Amino acid sequence: MSWKWEYAFSAEATARTAPAPFLREVEKKADELLRMCEVSYLHARDHQGLDPKGGTLTIPGGMITYQVVVRRERVYILQITALEW
């Protein structure tokens, strides 16, 4: 299994109507989070501790809220907020 990101819950529904330039920024930031996780958790399936605390990141045009689930090798985008919508 390799690290992937996906929208979770209502973020997926919101992404269907968000502006395309904003979604490109969301995807860029999610890809950056993936690279960080790949380096930080080389043996993710064997991870024994708690998952790291999620966070909120500001991106051009808005912000995202995310959660990392190490054993599943996933970054979930929980919420997206486009300010110029």
Residue frames relative to the residue before (quaternion, step in Angstrom):
aa qw qx qy qz dx dy dz
M 1.0000 0.0000 0.0000 0.0000 0.00 0.00 0.00
S 0.1321 -0.7828 0.6017 0.0879 3.56 -1.06 0.66
W 0.6561 -0.5381 0.3640 0.3839 3.52 -1.22 0.51
K 0.0325 0.7716 -0.6330 0.0538 3.55 -1.05 0.89
W 0.2379 -0.7402 0.5992 0.1907 3.53 -1.26 0.25
E 0.0201 0.7886 -0.6145 0.0143 3.52 -1.22 0.51
Y 0.5313 -0.5913 0.4960 0.3494 3.49 -1.29 0.41
A 0.1623 -0.7758 0.6023 0.0951 3.55 -1.12 0.68
F 0.8599 0.1463 -0.1060 0.4774 3.51 -1.28 0.56
S 0.8445 -0.1658 0.1218 0.4945 3.58 -0.93 -0.89
A 0.4971 0.6573 -0.4423 0.3539 3.62 1.16 -0.25
E 0.6165 0.5462 -0.3485 0.4474 3.58 1.06 -0.68
A 0.6638 0.4899 -0.3042 0.4763 3.59 0.94 -0.84
T 0.6449 0.5150 -0.3176 0.4669 3.58 1.00 -0.78
A 0.6397 0.5505 -0.3253 0.4265 3.57 0.99 -0.82
R 0.5901 0.5916 -0.3708 0.4053 3.60 1.11 -0.52
T 0.7826 0.3103 -0.1595 0.5155 3.59 1.10 -0.62
A 0.4849 0.6673 -0.4391 0.3561 3.61 1.22 0.00
P 0.6015 -0.5723 0.4115 0.3759 3.60 -1.14 0.54
A 0.5897 -0.6223 0.3972 0.3273 3.57 -0.99 0.87
P 0.6555 0.4981 -0.3515 0.4457 3.68 0.84 -0.76
F 0.6337 0.5209 -0.3282 0.4684 3.59 1.04 -0.73
L 0.6601 0.5074 -0.3139 0.4564 3.61 0.93 -0.85
R 0.6015 0.5415 -0.3629 0.4618 3.60 1.08 -0.60
E 0.6440 0.5080 -0.3129 0.4787 3.59 1.06 -0.76
V 0.6105 0.5346 -0.3413 0.4743 3.59 1.06 -0.75
E 0.6743 0.4981 -0.2941 0.4591 3.59 0.87 -0.94
K 0.6339 0.5238 -0.3367 0.4588 3.61 0.98 -0.78
K 0.6825 0.4782 -0.2933 0.4685 3.58 0.90 -0.92
A 0.6294 0.5228 -0.3365 0.4661 3.61 1.02 -0.74
D 0.6401 0.5153 -0.3245 0.4685 3.60 1.01 -0.75
E 0.6254 0.5225 -0.3328 0.4745 3.59 1.06 -0.71
L 0.6379 0.5187 -0.3212 0.4699 3.58 0.99 -0.81
L 0.6289 0.5362 -0.3343 0.4530 3.58 1.01 -0.78
R 0.6621 0.5001 -0.3138 0.4616 3.57 0.86 -0.91
M 0.6307 0.5302 -0.3294 0.4611 3.59 1.02 -0.78
C 0.6788 0.4906 -0.2883 0.4642 3.58 0.95 -0.90
E 0.6249 0.5472 -0.3432 0.4385 3.58 0.99 -0.78
V 0.6884 0.4599 -0.2707 0.4913 3.58 1.04 -0.79
S 0.7078 0.4879 -0.2649 0.4368 3.58 0.92 -0.90
Y 0.7961 0.2085 -0.0846 0.5618 3.59 1.04 -0.76
L 0.1036 -0.8452 0.5234 0.0309 3.56 0.44 1.26
H 0.7706 0.2229 -0.1222 0.5845 3.58 1.05 -0.73
A 0.0540 -0.8716 0.4870 0.0141 3.54 0.75 1.12
R 0.6566 0.5263 -0.3300 0.4278 3.60 0.90 -0.79
D 0.7014 0.4396 -0.2585 0.4980 3.58 1.16 -0.52
H 0.3791 0.7467 -0.4724 0.2748 3.58 1.29 0.06
Q 0.1971 -0.8184 0.5352 0.0705 3.57 -0.77 1.07
G 0.6461 0.5532 -0.3249 0.4135 3.58 1.12 -0.49
L 0.6830 -0.4311 0.3741 0.4558 3.52 -1.33 -0.24
D 0.5498 -0.5705 0.4787 0.3784 3.53 -1.22 0.41
P 0.5538 -0.6124 0.4300 0.3651 3.59 -1.06 0.62
K 0.5854 -0.5598 0.4474 0.3792 3.52 -1.23 0.49
G 0.4678 -0.6697 0.4993 0.2887 3.58 -0.97 0.83
G 0.1980 -0.8000 0.5548 0.1143 3.52 -1.22 -0.11
T 0.3635 -0.6722 0.5921 0.2559 3.48 -1.41 -0.04
L 0.0892 -0.8014 0.5913 0.0127 3.54 -0.87 1.00
T 0.3552 -0.7023 0.5753 0.2227 3.53 -1.06 0.79
I 0.0281 -0.7725 0.6343 -0.0074 3.54 -0.98 0.92
P 0.6547 -0.4905 0.3583 0.4500 3.61 -1.16 0.31
G 0.8182 0.2306 -0.1907 0.4908 3.56 -0.74 1.06
G 0.8255 -0.1179 0.0764 0.5466 3.60 1.18 -0.03
M 0.4150 -0.6807 0.5307 0.2875 3.54 -1.08 -0.78
I 0.2067 -0.7502 0.6114 0.1441 3.54 -1.33 0.32
T 0.2091 -0.7130 0.6507 0.1563 3.52 -1.31 0.49
Y 0.0368 -0.8287 0.5569 -0.0434 3.57 -0.80 1.04
Q 0.1392 -0.7458 0.6422 0.1099 3.53 -1.38 0.26
V 0.2486 -0.7498 0.5968 0.1410 3.57 -1.01 0.86
V 0.0831 -0.7572 0.6466 0.0409 3.57 -0.95 0.94
V 0.3289 -0.8190 0.4387 0.1689 3.53 -0.03 1.39
R 0.7139 0.4740 -0.2918 0.4249 3.62 0.67 -1.01
R 0.6898 0.4327 -0.2741 0.5118 3.60 1.18 -0.47
E 0.3168 -0.7703 0.4822 0.2716 3.57 1.36 -0.19
R 0.4967 0.6420 -0.4189 0.4070 3.54 0.87 1.04
V 0.1585 -0.6971 0.6866 0.1323 3.48 -1.32 0.60
Y 0.1554 -0.7948 0.5839 0.0567 3.55 -0.64 1.15
I 0.2594 -0.7204 0.6238 0.1570 3.54 -0.92 0.96
L 0.2216 -0.8333 0.4991 0.0857 3.55 -0.29 1.30
Q 0.8061 -0.0110 0.0510 0.5895 3.55 1.01 -0.78
I 0.0827 -0.7567 0.6444 0.0733 3.54 -1.13 0.71
T 0.0820 -0.7846 0.6141 0.0218 3.54 -1.06 0.82
A 0.1308 -0.7851 0.6038 0.0444 3.55 -0.56 1.21
L 0.3284 -0.7878 0.4921 0.1714 3.59 -0.59 1.11
E 0.7481 0.3642 -0.2007 0.5172 3.58 1.08 -0.67
W 0.3047 0.7921 -0.4746 0.2335 3.56 0.92 0.85
